[in-house]
């Protein structure tokens, strides 16, 4: 990876706060002209520093106010079982995030749903159908204290 200079870092900070800003607006914030800022943004995209641009939606407005955290431990841990589990989890549209963990549990899943009943149906009809799950622990978020997509760079 190339080393980013201070201007690149400033561009990334600006865009991760609001990626909807135009190149002209970013350039104005940096006291630069639009053309070099445009080129820098394109380079940051091409080099993979910027993966994609998204809109962060308001969960309660979309009836997704229940956030469940599932801690999953597998029975067997050879490569084939882990790869199969990862493939099956990627097919479940309810799962927003999945992390393969080191420690007491194997996988951490984040799921946002409308209700506890919907979560129960998800576990009963989908998650429990995945082979090799040994232990499944569910936790429910009572209050979201901090949620950010920004990195401290």
BAFI-3210 file (N, C-alpha, C; in Angstrom, 3 decimals, decimal comma, padded with zeros to 6 digits):
// residues 153
n [1|2|3|4|5|6|7|8|9|10|11|12|13|14|15|16|17|18|19|20|21|22|23|24|25|26|27|28|29|30|31|32|33|34|35|36|37|38|39|40|41|42|43|44|45|46|47|48|49|50|51|52|53|54|55|56|57|58|59|60|61|62|63|64|65|66|67|68|69|70|71|72|73|74|75|76|77|78|79|80|81|82|83|84|85|86|87|88|89|90|91|92|93|94|95|96|97|98|99|100|101|102|103|104|105|106|107|108|109|110|111|112|113|114|115|116|117|118|119|120|121|122|123|124|125|126|127|128|129|130|131|132|133|134|135|136|137|138|139|140|141|142|143|144|145|146|147|148|149|150|151|152|153]
n.u [000,836|000,498|001,877|-000,165|-000,527|-000,959|-003,025|-004,492|-005,384|-006,977|-008,964|-010,122|-011,098|-013,016|-014,785|-015,670|-017,229|-019,235|-020,100|-021,511|-020,763|-019,710|-016,957|-016,084|-016,960|-015,414|-012,875|-013,018|-013,174|-010,608|-009,114|-008,213|-008,048|-010,654|-009,925|-007,350|-008,181|-010,273|-008,764|-007,202|-009,195|-010,154|-007,814|-007,645|-009,922|-009,316|-007,059|-008,151|-008,628|-011,004|-013,814|-016,586|-019,504|-022,113|-025,506|-026,488|-029,020|-031,958|-032,704|-035,084|-037,057|-037,418|-038,579|-036,785|-035,908|-034,987|-032,000|-030,013|-027,418|-025,588|-023,791|-021,869|-020,784|-018,993|-019,288|-017,333|-014,115|-012,606|-011,242|-013,075|-015,630|-015,765|-015,604|-017,969|-019,912|-019,481|-020,201|-022,933|-023,925|-023,568|-025,629|-027,892|-030,080|-030,796|-028,608|-026,352|-023,732|-020,858|-018,397|-015,446|-014,148|-011,513|-011,059|-013,474|-015,896|-016,811|-017,971|-019,364|-022,381|-024,357|-027,599|-030,434|-033,801|-037,424|-038,900|-038,999|-040,338|-039,924|-037,171|-037,095|-038,334|-036,441|-034,211|-035,312|-036,195|-034,150|-031,379|-030,957|-030,988|-028,556|-025,878|-023,622|-023,576|-022,800|-023,154|-025,338|-025,707|-027,793|-028,037|-029,560|-029,765|-030,275|-030,006|-028,588|-025,544|-023,297|-022,599|-020,767|-019,334|-016,967|-013,407|-010,675|-008,442]
n.v [-001,195|002,176|005,037|007,362|010,844|013,950|015,419|013,453|011,997|013,949|014,227|011,663|011,763|013,784|012,667|010,342|011,377|012,639|011,437|012,370|014,818|017,036|016,987|019,545|020,815|019,456|020,209|022,968|023,017|022,166|024,183|023,960|023,362|021,921|019,952|018,578|017,449|015,810|013,950|012,830|011,618|009,709|008,148|007,198|005,633|003,758|002,505|001,186|002,288|003,607|001,819|001,740|003,820|004,666|004,963|005,533|004,112|004,855|002,802|002,417|003,747|002,009|-000,158|-001,877|-002,192|-003,933|-005,137|-007,856|-009,748|-012,456|-015,099|-017,585|-020,876|-023,431|-027,011|-028,555|-027,767|-027,826|-026,743|-027,074|-027,190|-024,656|-022,952|-023,723|-022,926|-020,123|-019,548|-020,266|-018,430|-016,015|-016,139|-015,518|-013,020|-011,507|-011,263|-008,846|-008,313|-010,336|-011,916|-013,788|-015,127|-015,032|-016,815|-017,503|-017,898|-018,734|-017,270|-014,048|-012,551|-009,953|-008,827|-007,187|-006,731|-006,662|-007,489|-009,431|-011,762|-012,082|-012,486|-014,890|-016,585|-016,404|-017,656|-020,196|-021,126|-020,636|-020,085|-022,227|-024,316|-024,529|-026,658|-028,002|-026,064|-025,638|-024,241|-021,566|-018,353|-015,704|-012,188|-009,101|-005,782|-003,131|-000,386|001,765|003,097|004,121|004,302|004,092|004,681|005,699|005,868|006,543|008,400]
n.w [000,000|-000,801|000,869|002,401|001,896|003,742|002,536|001,149|003,374|004,594|002,648|002,794|005,424|005,184|003,262|004,566|006,525|005,091|002,254|000,168|-000,647|-003,187|-005,528|-005,922|-003,556|-001,646|-002,498|-002,037|000,767|001,334|000,299|-002,348|-005,917|-007,951|-009,872|-009,191|-006,782|-007,599|-009,103|-007,060|-005,481|-007,302|-007,519|-004,888|-004,837|-006,899|-005,824|-003,750|-001,242|-000,859|-000,708|-001,365|-001,823|000,344|001,618|004,862|006,531|008,523|011,012|012,760|011,236|009,197|010,272|011,601|014,261|016,230|017,325|017,160|018,559|017,721|018,995|017,801|018,070|016,546|016,028|014,768|013,483|011,142|007,981|005,816|007,063|008,219|005,968|004,670|006,531|006,490|003,832|003,885|005,757|004,417|002,624|004,013|004,219|006,405|008,044|008,796|009,497|009,878|011,685|011,892|014,721|017,213|020,155|022,730|021,302|017,911|015,775|015,256|014,857|013,496|013,520|012,277|012,901|012,709|014,963|018,049|017,557|014,813|014,865|016,283|014,404|012,362|013,582|014,104|011,558|009,727|010,691|012,477|010,739|009,605|009,363|011,818|013,826|017,109|019,553|020,170|021,084|021,971|022,061|022,897|021,838|023,982|024,005|021,685|021,963|020,672|017,297|014,487|011,260|010,726|010,569|012,714|011,401]
ca.u [000,000|001,199|001,695|-001,037|-000,069|-001,951|-004,183|-005,290|-006,041|-008,050|-010,045|-010,798|-011,861|-014,181|-015,728|-016,314|-018,272|-020,335|-019,615|-022,361|-020,164|-019,136|-015,519|-015,920|-017,112|-014,231|-011,765|-013,189|-012,802|-009,148|-008,494|-007,560|-008,950|-011,411|-009,283|-006,447|-008,945|-010,944|-007,756|-006,838|-010,317|-010,122|-006,695|-008,023|-010,877|-008,615|-006,127|-008,923|-008,850|-012,446|-014,434|-017,851|-020,258|-023,408|-026,375|-026,771|-030,453|-032,452|-033,324|-036,483|-037,939|-037,586|-039,063|-035,672|-035,444|-034,404|-030,658|-029,593|-026,037|-025,525|-022,465|-021,990|-019,638|-019,165|-018,897|-016,098|-013,402|-011,705|-011,427|-014,286|-016,799|-015,756|-015,958|-019,384|-020,671|-019,349|-021,007|-024,348|-024,260|-023,642|-026,905|-028,987|-030,195|-030,991|-027,304|-025,690|-022,298|-020,404|-016,965|-014,833|-013,510|-010,588|-011,523|-014,474|-016,876|-016,218|-018,523|-020,182|-023,330|-025,225|-028,846|-031,466|-035,110|-038,574|-039,459|-038,472|-040,992|-039,212|-035,883|-037,378|-038,564|-035,149|-033,404|-035,985|-036,350|-032,965|-030,084|-030,859|-030,857|-027,142|-025,214|-022,378|-023,641|-022,805|-023,745|-025,834|-026,146|-028,382|-028,060|-030,366|-029,340|-031,291|-029,828|-027,384|-024,810|-022,400|-022,502|-020,087|-018,638|-015,749|-012,155|-009,830|-007,235]
ca.v [000,000|003,455|005,889|008,495|012,121|014,631|015,804|012,232|011,704|014,943|013,850|010,498|012,215|014,537|011,770|009,397|012,111|012,894|011,062|012,994|016,092|017,069|017,235|020,991|021,125|018,926|021,080|024,247|022,782|022,006|025,336|023,478|023,375|020,676|018,961|017,675|016,719|014,754|012,937|012,145|010,753|008,577|007,292|006,534|004,582|002,731|001,783|000,417|002,973|003,829|000,608|002,100|004,905|004,144|005,763|004,840|004,279|004,950|001,494|002,455|004,185|000,862|-001,262|-002,786|-001,616|-004,958|-005,560|-009,072|-010,186|-013,915|-015,671|-018,952|-021,780|-024,611|-028,304|-028,987|-026,561|-027,950|-025,705|-027,310|-026,812|-023,195|-022,367|-024,002|-022,044|-018,756|-019,478|-020,295|-017,168|-014,964|-016,284|-015,071|-011,566|-010,869|-011,052|-007,655|-008,414|-011,626|-011,895|-015,009|-014,636|-015,823|-016,782|-018,454|-018,176|-018,770|-016,252|-012,971|-012,108|-008,827|-008,974|-006,194|-007,224|-005,883|-007,896|-010,667|-012,866|-012,253|-013,096|-016,287|-017,285|-016,465|-018,703|-021,485|-021,583|-020,438|-020,262|-023,574|-025,285|-024,617|-027,766|-027,800|-025,093|-026,316|-023,337|-020,295|-017,459|-014,477|-011,009|-008,069|-004,423|-002,327|001,011|001,983|004,218|004,664|003,558|004,941|004,023|006,480|005,441|007,618|008,407]
ca.w [000,000|-000,818|002,037|002,106|002,424|004,585|001,716|000,975|004,658|004,778|001,724|003,363|006,601|004,694|002,587|005,472|007,260|004,156|000,923|-000,841|-001,050|-004,533|-005,592|-005,762|-002,130|-000,959|-002,887|-001,334|002,165|001,384|-000,381|-003,561|-007,067|-008,071|-010,722|-008,473|-005,769|-008,353|-009,427|-005,825|-005,106|-008,231|-007,124|-003,635|-005,228|-007,680|-004,957|-002,778|000,031|-000,831|-001,247|-001,997|-001,210|000,783|002,464|006,116|006,728|009,887|011,287|013,221|010,152|008,309|011,110|011,917|015,520|017,091|016,942|017,855|018,408|017,877|019,156|017,299|018,163|015,702|016,600|014,119|013,063|009,997|006,969|005,041|007,858|008,389|004,671|004,411|007,411|005,965|002,603|004,249|006,440|003,386|001,919|004,884|004,043|007,698|008,679|008,271|009,735|010,384|011,947|012,397|015,932|018,010|021,540|023,220|020,249|016,574|014,888|015,805|013,834|013,827|012,771|012,589|012,507|013,153|016,253|018,632|016,847|013,544|015,202|016,617|013,131|011,678|014,218|013,963|010,174|008,887|011,340|013,046|009,642|009,235|010,052|012,545|014,914|018,394|020,546|019,655|022,151|021,431|022,915|022,265|022,165|024,663|023,605|020,884|022,547|019,652|016,050|013,516|010,165|010,527|011,162|013,216|010,555]
c.u [000,870|000,932|000,863|-000,439|-001,225|-003,191|-005,086|-006,059|-007,191|-009,238|-010,829|-011,632|-013,138|-015,221|-016,385|-017,319|-019,494|-019,848|-020,448|-021,802|-019,588|-017,630|-015,235|-016,018|-015,909|-013,033|-011,833|-012,784|-011,288|-008,386|-007,649|-008,534|-009,548|-010,657|-008,306|-007,160|-009,690|-009,967|-007,352|-007,948|-010,339|-008,988|-007,020|-009,027|-010,153|-007,655|-006,847|-009,117|-010,331|-013,082|-015,726|-018,475|-021,642|-024,206|-026,651|-028,213|-030,813|-033,263|-034,773|-037,468|-038,286|-038,099|-037,992|-035,064|-034,858|-033,039|-030,277|-028,127|-026,035|-024,070|-022,596|-020,674|-019,950|-018,730|-017,521|-015,451|-012,458|-012,134|-012,719|-015,543|-016,893|-016,165|-017,433|-020,269|-020,652|-020,203|-022,493|-024,782|-024,413|-024,963|-028,103|-029,062|-030,362|-029,662|-026,609|-024,180|-021,998|-018,885|-016,527|-013,925|-012,431|-011,106|-012,590|-015,517|-016,195|-016,678|-019,419|-021,071|-024,119|-026,428|-029,813|-032,789|-036,206|-039,001|-038,746|-039,086|-040,291|-037,839|-036,070|-037,582|-037,265|-034,290|-034,008|-035,949|-035,091|-031,660|-029,923|-030,724|-029,409|-026,489|-024,002|-022,430|-023,749|-023,524|-024,145|-026,342|-026,645|-028,387|-028,835|-029,939|-030,511|-031,239|-028,520|-026,709|-023,945|-022,420|-021,885|-019,496|-017,301|-014,560|-011,401|-008,518|-006,591]
c.v [001,242|004,207|007,088|009,771|012,794|015,050|014,601|011,902|012,673|014,626|012,672|010,883|012,930|013,584|010,769|010,076|012,352|012,622|011,673|014,349|015,981|017,294|018,716|021,398|020,637|019,830|022,413|024,116|022,712|023,187|024,898|023,622|021,979|019,591|018,043|016,871|015,565|013,614|012,143|011,177|009,523|007,617|006,526|005,402|003,432|001,893|001,012|001,068|003,294|002,618|000,924|003,254|004,369|005,221|004,937|005,155|004,282|003,696|001,589|002,884|003,024|-000,370|-002,327|-002,368|-002,640|-005,343|-006,743|-009,334|-011,683|-014,325|-017,158|-019,695|-023,019|-025,870|-028,711|-027,781|-026,753|-026,970|-025,865|-026,885|-025,291|-022,517|-022,570|-023,095|-020,614|-018,578|-019,422|-018,994|-016,040|-015,008|-015,796|-013,552|-010,821|-010,531|-009,874|-007,718|-009,798|-011,557|-013,262|-014,567|-015,594|-015,728|-017,816|-018,834|-018,091|-017,629|-015,293|-012,492|-010,923|-008,881|-007,894|-006,676|-006,361|-006,214|-009,135|-011,884|-013,144|-012,891|-014,580|-017,112|-017,438|-017,594|-020,076|-022,017|-021,471|-020,780|-021,679|-024,654|-025,436|-025,705|-027,257|-026,684|-025,872|-025,496|-022,045|-019,487|-016,177|-013,384|-009,933|-006,704|-003,679|-000,870|001,125|003,250|004,907|003,739|004,486|004,074|004,707|005,854|006,676|007,580|009,777]
c.w [000,000|000,472|001,622|002,675|003,175|003,793|001,470|002,247|004,918|003,879|002,292|004,588|006,175|004,113|003,528|006,383|006,379|002,737|-000,193|-001,303|-002,465|-004,445|-005,371|-004,286|-001,328|-001,248|-002,154|000,135|002,326|000,790|-001,575|-004,723|-007,238|-008,835|-009,972|-007,380|-006,430|-008,652|-008,193|-005,390|-006,003|-007,876|-005,842|-003,898|-005,915|-006,837|-003,848|-001,420|000,223|-001,496|-001,979|-001,236|-000,871|001,507|003,716|006,485|008,212|010,201|011,767|012,134|009,221|009,043|011,330|013,259|016,494|016,530|017,803|017,537|018,682|017,980|018,824|017,499|017,343|016,442|016,087|013,458|011,890|008,908|006,175|005,776|008,008|007,089|004,351|005,264|006,859|004,713|002,946|004,927|005,423|002,625|002,741|004,868|005,366|008,385|008,013|008,412|010,280|010,509|012,460|013,539|016,436|019,439|021,803|022,162|018,887|015,675|015,661|014,666|014,356|012,897|013,224|012,023|013,120|014,580|016,785|017,958|015,524|013,783|015,515|015,350|012,339|012,258|013,935|012,537|009,313|009,602|011,882|011,974|009,172|010,067|010,827|013,587|016,216|019,442|019,853|020,844|021,513|022,485|022,164|022,761|022,799|024,207|022,823|021,395|021,497|018,450|015,030|012,407|009,912|011,251|011,630|012,437|010,553]
res [x|x|x|x|x|x|x|x|x|x|x|x|x|x|x|x|x|x|x|x|x|x|x|x|x|x|x|x|x|x|x|x|x|x|x|x|x|x|x|x|x|x|x|x|x|x|x|x|x|x|x|x|x|x|x|x|x|x|x|x|x|x|x|x|x|x|x|x|x|x|x|x|x|x|x|x|x|x|x|x|x|x|x|x|x|x|x|x|x|x|x|x|x|x|x|x|x|x|x|x|x|x|x|x|x|x|x|x|x|x|x|x|x|x|x|x|x|x|x|x|x|x|x|x|x|x|x|x|x|x|x|x|x|x|x|x|x|x|x|x|x|x|x|x|x|x|x|x|x|x|x|x|x]
***
